[in-house]
């Protein structure tokens, strides 16, 4: 989520997935956040930012404007821009390189 919009777009195209996959992957990981804190794998100070990201995605989902989930929206939508900034903050706090996007295997 912290990568630039152009890097995110390239990642989506490379893996043949749609934009909302970014939010869905976050949702799956966010469910484990408390446990990651308990296990010492995530700093408790990152939880507030992660909750804000979750709230932003929730608001975007409730918005009836479907163009928020397009690749074009990655670069111009205020929600995506806010998510990117918060994600960069969390990753920096954790000492993780924000420029590296995960490689995934898509099962169809």
Helices and strands as residue ranges (DSSP letters): H 5-15, H 20-30, H 33-38, G 44-46, H 47-62, G 66-69, H 71-76, H 78-94
